[in-house]
Amino acid sequence: MSGHSKWNNIKNKKAKGDAARSKIFTKIGREIAVAVKAGGPDPNTNSKLYDVIQKAKANNMPNDNITRSIKKASGELSTVDYVQIVYEGYGIAGSAVIVDCLTDNKNRTAGDVRCAFDKNGGSLGQTNCVSYMFDKKGIVVAENTTGLDDDQAFELAIESGADDVSVEDGMVEMTCDPSVLASVRDAVVSAGLNLVSAEMSWFPQTMVTLDADSLVRFQKMLDTLEDNDDVQNVYHNVQLPDDEE
């Protein structure tokens, strides 16, 4: 992720996922497992699980896969426990990178993440070494199934407590303070919009531009990280070519 919209990131990941759908399903399966462990297997009483299920559906994850992941996490099938670890570091040319992971083996994940940085001109840092360059926000993406125009979407955003809203390509995207993510999500659903995702994200306060050679190495590092099953999301402050569309 970078300065580009969340919806465009979702579309880009889905396009890549056509060639590696099982990898995307594995990552979402881990999110389901963590949500079930934290709040139980019923999405009607576990809002986090509800959010992850909507994300799974937006990525075309089959219902059988979703059900199987819930059963694994609730103890009906054999399972493992995943823990969240957030790594921070510097990409090439001092760019800032945050790597959000869910893993059942901390040593393996730490080694893989460090290797991805080291081999591509970066270095893994300490906690909080770059996160101060980002703002942590909630972000809600939904299909504009009721045909809201800009004014109507803005009104819904204000009423729900969101800070910003955009309407584009048949989608409504709202950003908000993390403390009101649930209320913004509920307002969007109550308004009849089809929820795509509701989650926390890191937004860079400023963007940096790399030269062509550095950009190639940075993209290679991103690809290596995102190809790792333990890595859920990668956030950074580099201006990528796709972000300029």
ZIRANOR-V300255 format. One record per residue. N is the residue number from 1. RES is the residue in one small letter. PSI is psi in radians with two decimals (999 if undefined). OMEGA is omega as a letter, one per 30 degrees, with the letter a starting at -180 (* if undefined). Layout:
BEGIN
N_RES_PSI_OMEGA ; N_RES_PSI_OMEGA
END
This chain:
BEGIN
1_m_2.63_l ; 2_s_-2.32_a ; 3_g_-0.14_a ; 4_h_2.78_a ; 5_s_2.69_l ; 6_k_-0.68_a ; 7_w_-0.72_l ; 8_n_-0.60_l ; 9_n_-0.73_l ; 10_i_-0.78_a ; 11_k_-0.74_a ; 12_n_-0.73_l ; 13_k_-0.64_l ; 14_k_-0.65_l ; 15_a_-0.77_l ; 16_k_-0.57_a ; 17_g_-0.31_l ; 18_d_-0.49_a ; 19_a_-0.20_a ; 20_a_0.95_a ; 21_r_-0.62_a ; 22_s_-0.57_l ; 23_k_-0.74_l ; 24_i_-0.75_a ; 25_f_-0.61_l ; 26_t_-0.77_a ; 27_k_-0.78_l ; 28_i_-0.62_l ; 29_g_-0.65_l ; 30_r_-0.67_l ; 31_e_-0.69_l ; 32_i_-0.78_a ; 33_a_-0.79_a ; 34_v_-0.72_a ; 35_a_-0.73_l ; 36_v_-0.78_l ; 37_k_-0.63_a ; 38_a_-0.61_a ; 39_g_0.12_l ; 40_g_2.93_a ; 41_p_0.04_a ; 42_d_1.95_a ; 43_p_-0.30_l ; 44_n_-0.42_l ; 45_t_-0.11_a ; 46_n_1.67_a ; 47_s_-0.60_l ; 48_k_-0.73_l ; 49_l_-0.70_l ; 50_y_-0.78_a ; 51_d_-0.76_a ; 52_v_-0.65_l ; 53_i_-0.71_l ; 54_q_-0.69_l ; 55_k_-0.72_l ; 56_a_-0.76_l ; 57_k_-0.66_l ; 58_a_-0.45_l ; 59_n_0.27_l ; 60_n_0.56_l ; 61_m_2.19_a ; 62_p_2.57_l ; 63_n_-0.62_l ; 64_d_-0.69_l ; 65_n_-0.72_l ; 66_i_-0.83_a ; 67_t_-0.73_a ; 68_r_-0.71_l ; 69_s_-0.68_l ; 70_i_-0.75_l ; 71_k_-0.70_l ; 72_k_-0.81_a ; 73_a_-0.50_a ; 74_s_0.05_l ; 75_g_0.01_l ; 76_e_-0.40_l ; 77_l_2.86_l ; 78_s_2.54_a ; 79_t_2.99_l ; 80_v_2.80_l ; 81_d_2.35_l ; 82_y_2.48_l ; 83_v_2.59_l ; 84_q_2.32_l ; 85_i_2.34_l ; 86_v_2.13_l ; 87_y_2.55_l ; 88_e_2.55_l ; 89_g_-3.04_a ; 90_y_2.23_l ; 91_g_-3.04_l ; 92_i_2.54_l ; 93_a_0.45_l ; 94_g_0.24_l ; 95_s_2.69_a ; 96_a_2.37_a ; 97_v_2.36_l ; 98_i_2.24_a ; 99_v_2.03_a ; 100_d_2.13_a ; 101_c_2.67_l ; 102_l_2.11_a ; 103_t_2.72_l ; 104_d_0.12_a ; 105_n_1.66_a ; 106_k_-0.70_a ; 107_n_-0.74_l ; 108_r_-0.83_a ; 109_t_-0.76_l ; 110_a_-0.73_l ; 111_g_-0.73_a ; 112_d_-0.75_a ; 113_v_-0.77_l ; 114_r_-0.72_a ; 115_c_-0.72_l ; 116_a_-0.70_l ; 117_f_-0.92_a ; 118_d_-0.69_a ; 119_k_-0.16_a ; 120_n_0.60_l ; 121_g_0.25_a ; 122_g_-3.03_l ; 123_s_2.40_l ; 124_l_2.38_a ; 125_g_-2.98_l ; 126_q_2.86_l ; 127_t_2.36_l ; 128_n_0.17_a ; 129_c_-0.46_l ; 130_v_-0.24_a ; 131_s_-0.40_l ; 132_y_-0.24_l ; 133_m_0.00_a ; 134_f_2.77_l ; 135_d_2.27_l ; 136_k_2.14_a ; 137_k_2.76_l ; 138_g_2.57_l ; 139_i_2.28_a ; 140_v_2.21_l ; 141_v_2.32_a ; 142_a_2.66_l ; 143_e_2.37_a ; 144_n_1.12_a ; 145_t_-0.32_l ; 146_t_0.03_l ; 147_g_0.70_l ; 148_l_2.41_l ; 149_d_-3.13_a ; 150_d_-0.75_a ; 151_d_-0.74_a ; 152_q_-0.68_l ; 153_a_-0.69_l ; 154_f_-0.73_l ; 155_e_-0.74_l ; 156_l_-0.69_l ; 157_a_-0.79_a ; 158_i_-0.78_a ; 159_e_-0.55_a ; 160_s_-0.24_a ; 161_g_0.17_l ; 162_a_2.69_l ; 163_d_-0.53_a ; 164_d_2.73_l ; 165_v_2.56_l ; 166_s_2.59_l ; 167_v_2.06_a ; 168_e_2.42_l ; 169_d_0.67_l ; 170_g_0.27_a ; 171_m_2.66_l ; 172_v_2.25_a ; 173_e_2.16_a ; 174_m_2.47_l ; 175_t_2.62_a ; 176_c_2.96_l ; 177_d_2.47_a ; 178_p_-0.53_a ; 179_s_-0.35_a ; 180_v_0.25_a ; 181_l_-0.79_a ; 182_a_-0.73_a ; 183_s_-0.62_l ; 184_v_-0.77_l ; 185_r_-0.79_a ; 186_d_-0.67_a ; 187_a_-0.70_l ; 188_v_-0.77_l ; 189_v_-0.74_l ; 190_s_-0.50_l ; 191_a_-0.05_l ; 192_g_0.16_l ; 193_l_2.60_a ; 194_n_1.90_a ; 195_l_2.29_l ; 196_v_-0.81_l ; 197_s_2.65_l ; 198_a_1.89_a ; 199_e_2.98_l ; 200_m_2.61_l ; 201_s_2.75_l ; 202_w_2.18_a ; 203_f_2.14_l ; 204_p_2.42_l ; 205_q_-0.57_l ; 206_t_2.68_l ; 207_m_2.65_l ; 208_v_2.63_l ; 209_t_2.29_l ; 210_l_2.69_l ; 211_d_2.98_a ; 212_a_-0.80_a ; 213_d_-0.75_l ; 214_s_-0.63_a ; 215_l_-0.66_l ; 216_v_-0.78_a ; 217_r_-0.66_l ; 218_f_-0.76_l ; 219_q_-0.62_l ; 220_k_-0.70_l ; 221_m_-0.76_l ; 222_l_-0.80_a ; 223_d_-0.72_l ; 224_t_-0.77_l ; 225_l_-0.82_a ; 226_e_-0.34_l ; 227_d_-0.19_a ; 228_n_2.21_a ; 229_d_-0.48_a ; 230_d_-0.33_a ; 231_v_2.10_l ; 232_q_-0.80_a ; 233_n_2.59_l ; 234_v_2.20_l ; 235_y_2.51_a ; 236_h_3.04_a ; 237_n_0.44_a ; 238_v_2.34_l ; 239_q_1.92_l ; 240_l_2.70_a ; 241_p_-0.70_a ; 242_d_-0.42_a ; 243_d_-0.21_a ; 244_e_0.03_a ; 245_e_999_*
END
